[in-house]
Amino acid sequence: MDEYLEILADLSVPEDYERLDQYNDFRKVFLETDQGRRVLRQILAWGHLLKSHLVRMPRPIDPYAVLAFEGERNLALHIFSVMLVEPPERPDEQTTKTKKE
């Protein structure tokens, strides 16, 4: 348990953690093993990505429950979107010329 608490104590993201690093890391973690794919499917299910949560919600609709579901959905969508589109690589030097005055 102490090991998990130590990890939670330092959840800061390094300043040099680029979008391309995120893309590669998330794809490696979630897509390269059966376990990773199962975990991803579970996260997407918790995020209600494949089913609308409003369909099975009891009536009258509780706005606080809707907000909670939307928060879960937003996180799952964010994780999914990081893996979905490979970001363009940054050029090493400026390619656009600026006008000289």
N, C-alpha and C positions, 0 to 999 in steps of 0.2 A: 504494500500500500504506500509506503514511503517513496518508492520509486515513482509512482504515479503523481504523488503530490509535488515532487521535485520538478517533474515535467510541467505540471500545471502552473507552478510558480514562475516559470520563465516561458511564457507563450508569445513573447515579442517576435515579430517578423524582422529578419535582418534587412537593413536598408538597401542592400544590393541584391535582394531577391527579386529578380526580373520576371516579367510576365512569361517569357519563354521558359524560365526555370520552373515556374508553376505548372505550365502546360506539360512539360516533360515529367515532372515529379508526380503529378496527379495521374497521368496516363500510366506511368510505371506502377504506381501503387494499386490503382483500380482495375487495370486492364491486362496486366501481364500474368496474373495467376488466377486460378479458380476461386481462391479465397477472396482476392481483391474484387473480382466480379460479383461474388455473392454479397460482399459488404456494400458495394455500389448499388446493387439492386435493392438491398435493404434500406439504404439511405434514400433512394428515389421513392420507395414505397412509403417510408415515413413522411416524405415530402409531398405525398399525394400527387405525384407527377403523372401517374397513369390513370387516376380516377379523380373525379370531382368530389371534393369533400362536401359540397352543398347538397348533393343528391341524397346522401344518407344522413344528413343532419336532421335531428328532430325539429318539428315546428312548435312554436315559433322559433325562428332562427336567433341564436344568441350572438350578438355582435362581437363579444369578447372571444368566443370560441372561433368565430370566423377570423379574427385577427391572429389568434394563436396558430390556426391552420395556415394562414397566409405567410406567417413568419417561417414555419417549417418548410413550406413550399419554396419560399424565396431562397433559403439556404440550400436546398436540394438543387434548385435551378442554377444557383451560383456555382456549386461544385460541378454540375454537369456542363455548364458553359465554359468553365476553365479548360475542360478536356476537349470540347467540341471543335474549337477553331484554333489552329496554330497561329500564334501571333507572327507578324512579319519581323524579320531580323532587322535590327538597327544597323544602318550603315556605319562604318568606322569613321568616315569623315563626311562633312557636309557636301551634298551633291547639288544643291540649288545655289545658283549665283545670285548675289545681291547687287542691286544697282548702286553705282558709285555716284555721289552727288557732286 
